[in-house]
Amino acid sequence: MTWKISKEFDFCYGHRVWSQELNKDFSVDGCLKCRHLHGHQGKIVIYLEANQLKNGMVTDFNHLNWFKAFLDDVLDHKFIIDINDPLFATMLPHYANKINLIEFEQGFKIPDLTLIKEEPHYIYEMYEGFVIVDFVPTSENLSAWLLGIAQNKMAHLDIKVSHIEFYETPKSKSIVYA
């Protein structure tokens, strides 16, 4: 037997899909809206599975509280930008050289805010809202990134993350399997 459990998480984020291309034969128009700066109310469903239960459970749902904290602390109300985005230097001019970024083991960076502590508060607030990744932040890439983070953490409990569903909107989602 195999058991599966899932838990849903909501967060708000902004991004830009600078690599977007459309085939005009399949789209209503050629407008590349995802290239614009825009935001979403995202939802992530994480699925855990096990071939045997421990204490009658795949794992306790509380063992996913760390994931909620990660989403809240790192991504919620932040703008996710690809370090290779042609607009990177325009959007983060103080960090245009792509150095002075603090790197995290989960595969993202943030600006080192100590370098701009003398700037006006609105400049500081702008920079503290960026999460920098090294991939185009599409729902597919974000779901794969989050799957890897979840797999690494849940492996400490010998729990398998089977897949993640990433809802960019209530009607549009991507799914990535381990």
Backbone hydrogen bonds in HBPLUS format (Angstrom, degrees):
<---DONOR---> <-ACCEPTOR-->    atom                        ^
c    i                          cat <-CA-CA->   ^        H-A-AA   ^      H-
h    n   atom  resd res      DA  || num        DHA   H-A  angle D-A-AA Bond
n    s   type  num  typ     dist DA aas  dist angle  dist       angle   num
A0003-TRP N   A0050-ALA O   2.86 MM  47  5.44 171.1  1.87 165.9 166.8     1
A0050-ALA N   A0003-TRP O   2.99 MM  47  5.44 149.0  2.09 145.2 152.3     2
A0005-ILE N   A0048-LEU O   2.88 MM  43  5.34 157.2  1.93 149.9 157.1     3
A0048-LEU N   A0005-ILE O   2.84 MM  43  5.34 158.8  1.88 151.0 158.3     4
A0007-LYS N   A0046-ILE O   3.08 MM  39  5.57 144.8  2.20 144.6 155.3     5
A0046-ILE N   A0007-LYS O   2.99 MM  39  5.57 162.7  2.02 158.6 157.4     6
A0009-PHE N   A0044-ILE O   2.77 MM  35  5.16 144.4  1.89 148.1 159.3     7
A0044-ILE N   A0009-PHE O   2.75 MM  35  5.16 160.6  1.79 153.5 160.4     8
A0011-PHE N   A0042-GLY O   3.04 MM  31  5.37 157.7  2.09 140.2 142.8     9
A0042-GLY N   A0011-PHE O   2.77 MM  31  5.37 131.5  2.00 163.8 169.3    10
A0077-HIS N   A0012-CYS O   2.58 MM  65  5.10 152.1  1.66 133.6 141.8    11
A0013-TYR N   A0040-HIS O   3.10 MM  27  5.62 157.0  2.16 151.3 157.6    12
A0040-HIS N   A0013-TYR O   2.78 MM  27  5.62 154.2  1.85 166.3 174.7    13
A0014-GLY N   A0078-LYS O   2.87 MM  64  6.18 154.0  1.94 152.1 154.8    14
A0080-ILE N   A0014-GLY O   2.82 MM  66  6.08 166.5  1.84 152.5 147.8    15
A0015-HIS N   A0038-HIS O   2.87 MM  23  5.87 155.9  1.93 167.5 174.4    16
A0038-HIS N   A0015-HIS O   3.19 MM  23  5.87 165.3  2.22 164.0 168.5    17
A0017-VAL N   A0034-CYS O   2.75 MM  17  5.32 165.1  1.77 154.3 150.3    18
A0020-GLN N   A0017-VAL O   3.16 MM   3  5.67 167.4  2.18 121.6 122.6    19
A0026-PHE N   A0023-ASN O   2.95 MM   3  5.68 162.5  1.98 123.8 129.2    20
A0027-SER N   A0023-ASN O   3.16 MM   4  6.34 139.6  2.33 149.6 160.6    21
A0035-ARG N   A0032-LEU O   3.09 MM   3  5.70 158.4  2.14 115.8 122.6    22
A0036-HIS N   A0033-LYS O   3.00 MM   3  5.49 155.5  2.06 111.9 119.5    23
A0043-LYS N   A0167-TYR O   3.00 MM 124  4.92 149.3  2.09 135.4 143.0    24
A0167-TYR N   A0043-LYS O   2.68 MM 124  4.92 166.2  1.70 162.9 163.7    25
A0045-VAL N   A0165-GLU O   2.86 MM 120  5.05 160.8  1.90 146.8 152.7    26
A0165-GLU N   A0045-VAL O   2.91 MM 120  5.05 162.6  1.94 146.9 152.8    27
A0047-TYR N   A0163-HIS O   3.02 MM 116  5.47 157.0  2.08 178.9 172.4    28
A0162-SER N   A0047-TYR O   2.89 MM 115  5.67 135.7  2.09 135.5 148.1    29
A0049-GLU N   A0160-LYS O   2.90 MM 111  5.51 154.6  1.96 152.5 159.1    30
A0054-LYS N   A0057-MET O   2.85 MM   3  5.34 166.4  1.87 155.7 151.6    31
A0057-MET N   A0054-LYS O   3.11 MM   3  5.34 158.2  2.16 106.7 113.4    32
A0063-HIS N   A0060-ASP O   2.83 MM   3  5.54 160.6  1.87 120.6 127.1    33
A0064-LEU N   A0061-PHE O   3.01 MM   3  5.75 158.6  2.06 120.8 123.9    34
A0065-ASN N   A0062-ASN O   3.03 MM   3  5.31 166.3  2.05 114.9 116.3    35
A0067-PHE N   A0064-LEU O   2.99 MM   3  5.29 130.1  2.25 103.6 116.3    36
A0068-LYS N   A0064-LEU O   3.35 MM   4  6.82 154.8  2.42 150.3 156.2    37
A0069-ALA N   A0065-ASN O   2.97 MM   4  6.27 160.1  2.01 150.4 156.1    38
A0070-PHE N   A0066-TRP O   2.86 MM   4  6.12 149.3  1.96 142.3 151.0    39
A0071-LEU N   A0067-PHE O   2.96 MM   4  6.25 166.6  1.97 153.4 155.8    40
A0072-ASP N   A0068-LYS O   2.89 MM   4  6.09 167.3  1.90 154.0 157.8    41
A0073-ASP N   A0069-ALA O   2.81 MM   4  5.82 165.4  1.84 150.7 155.1    42
A0074-VAL N   A0070-PHE O   2.83 MM   4  5.60 160.9  1.87 149.9 155.6    43
A0075-LEU N   A0071-LEU O   3.00 MM   4  5.07 138.9  2.17 121.9 134.6    44
A0076-ASP N   A0071-LEU O   2.80 MM   5  5.90 148.4  1.89 165.7 166.4    45
A0078-LYS N   A0075-LEU O   3.05 MM   3  5.26 136.4  2.25 144.5 133.2    46
A0079-PHE N   A0129-GLY O   2.69 MM  50  5.93 167.6  1.71 172.4 176.7    47
A0131-VAL N   A0079-PHE O   2.89 MM  52  6.01 158.6  1.94 150.4 149.0    48
A0081-ILE N   A0131-VAL O   2.87 MM  50  6.25 161.6  1.90 162.5 168.5    49
A0133-VAL N   A0081-ILE O   2.92 MM  52  6.16 161.7  1.95 149.0 154.4    50
A0085-ASP N   A0082-ASP O   2.97 MM   3  5.20 167.0  1.98 113.9 117.2    51
A0083-ILE N   A0133-VAL O   2.78 MM  50  5.97 157.3  1.83 170.4 177.3    52
A0088-PHE N   A0085-ASP O   2.87 MM   3  5.25 167.3  1.89 123.1 125.3    53
A0090-THR N   A0087-LEU O   3.04 MM   3  5.09 120.3  2.42  99.0 114.7    54
A0091-MET N   A0087-LEU O   2.83 MM   4  6.02 159.5  1.87 163.9 169.5    55
A0092-LEU N   A0088-PHE O   2.82 MM   4  5.88 153.5  1.89 156.2 163.6    56
A0095-TYR N   A0092-LEU O   2.87 MM   3  5.44 154.6  1.94 119.9 128.3    57
A0096-ALA N   A0093-PRO O   3.37 MM   3  4.86 166.6  2.39 103.9 101.7    58
A0098-LYS N   A0095-TYR O   2.81 MM   3  5.37 161.3  1.84 123.3 128.1    59
A0112-ASP N   A0100-ASN O   3.06 MM  12  5.67 153.6  2.13 156.5 148.8    60
A0102-ILE N   A0110-ILE O   2.74 MM   8  5.30 160.9  1.77 167.9 167.7    61
A0110-ILE N   A0102-ILE O   2.96 MM   8  5.30 145.0  2.08 138.8 149.8    62
A0104-PHE N   A0108-PHE O   2.90 MM   4  5.59 158.5  1.95 175.2 176.4    63
A0107-GLY N   A0104-PHE O   3.01 MM   3  5.79 156.5  2.06 126.6 128.3    64
A0109-LYS N   A0132-ILE O   2.77 MM  23  4.88 150.9  1.86 142.5 150.7    65
A0132-ILE N   A0109-LYS O   2.80 MM  23  4.88 173.5  1.81 155.5 153.2    66
A0115-LEU N   A0112-ASP O   3.27 MM   3  6.10 162.2  2.31 117.9 122.3    67
A0116-ILE N   A0113-LEU O   3.14 MM   3  5.48 157.7  2.20 107.7 114.3    68
A0119-GLU N   A0116-ILE O   2.96 MM   3  5.31 160.2  2.00 114.2 120.8    69
A0123-ILE N   A0120-PRO O   2.97 MM   3  5.52 136.7  2.17 114.4 125.8    70
A0124-TYR N   A0120-PRO O   3.25 MM   4  6.62 161.6  2.28 153.0 158.1    71
A0125-GLU N   A0121-HIS O   2.81 MM   4  6.04 163.1  1.84 154.3 159.0    72
A0126-MET N   A0122-TYR O   3.07 MM   4  6.09 145.5  2.19 129.9 138.5    73
A0127-TYR N   A0123-ILE O   3.09 MM   4  6.41 166.8  2.10 156.4 158.1    74
A0128-GLU N   A0124-TYR O   2.93 MM   4  6.17 150.9  2.02 151.7 160.6    75
A0129-GLY N   A0126-MET O   3.14 MM   3  5.45 154.1  2.21 106.6 114.6    76
A0130-PHE N   A0127-TYR O   3.28 MM   3  5.70 166.1  2.30 118.1 117.6    77
A0138-THR N   A0136-VAL O   2.75 MM   2  5.78 139.3  1.91 110.5  97.8    78
A0142-LEU N   A0138-THR O   2.85 MM   4  5.99 164.1  1.88 155.8 160.9    79
A0143-SER N   A0139-SER O   2.91 MM   4  5.92 156.6  1.97 141.6 148.0    80
A0144-ALA N   A0140-GLU O   3.10 MM   4  6.32 156.2  2.15 144.5 150.8    81
A0145-TRP N   A0141-ASN O   2.96 MM   4  6.13 158.4  2.00 147.4 153.5    82
A0146-LEU N   A0142-LEU O   2.90 MM   4  6.10 165.8  1.92 152.4 155.9    83
A0147-LEU N   A0143-SER O   2.88 MM   4  5.98 148.3  1.98 142.1 151.3    84
A0148-GLY N   A0144-ALA O   3.07 MM   4  6.32 160.1  2.11 147.2 151.2    85
A0149-ILE N   A0145-TRP O   3.12 MM   4  6.45 156.7  2.18 147.6 153.9    86
A0150-ALA N   A0146-LEU O   2.90 MM   4  6.09 165.3  1.92 150.7 154.7    87
A0151-GLN N   A0147-LEU O   2.78 MM   4  5.97 162.5  1.81 155.8 161.0    88
A0152-ASN N   A0148-GLY O   3.03 MM   4  6.16 166.2  2.05 148.2 151.5    89
A0153-LYS N   A0149-ILE O   3.17 MM   4  6.40 159.1  2.21 147.9 153.2    90
A0154-MET N   A0150-ALA O   2.86 MM   4  5.94 174.1  1.86 160.2 162.2    91
A0155-ALA N   A0151-GLN O   2.99 MM   4  5.89 138.3  2.17 145.1 153.7    92
A0156-HIS N   A0153-LYS O   3.22 MM   3  5.92 154.6  2.29 114.6 120.5    93
A0157-LEU N   A0154-MET O   2.94 MM   3  5.41 154.0  2.00 112.1 120.1    94
A0159-ILE N   A0154-MET O   3.15 MM   5  5.35 168.2  2.16 138.1 138.6    95
A0158-ASP N   A0155-ALA O   2.97 MM   3  4.66 161.8  2.00 102.4 107.1    96
A0178-ALA N   A0162-SER O   2.87 MM  16  5.32 167.8  1.88 144.5 144.0    97
A0164-ILE N   A0176-VAL O   2.98 MM  12  5.56 152.0  2.06 152.3 161.2    98
A0176-VAL N   A0164-ILE O   3.02 MM  12  5.56 157.9  2.07 154.1 161.1    99
A0166-PHE N   A0174-SER O   2.78 MM   8  5.23 167.3  1.80 159.6 163.7   100
A0174-SER N   A0166-PHE O   2.89 MM   8  5.23 149.8  1.98 136.7 145.0   101
A0168-GLU N   A0172-SER O   2.89 MM   4  5.74 138.2  2.06 147.9 161.3   102
A0169-THR N   A0172-SER O   3.34 MM   3  5.11 168.7  2.35 139.9 141.3   103
A0172-SER N   A0169-THR O   3.33 MM   3  5.11 154.5  2.40 100.3 107.3   104
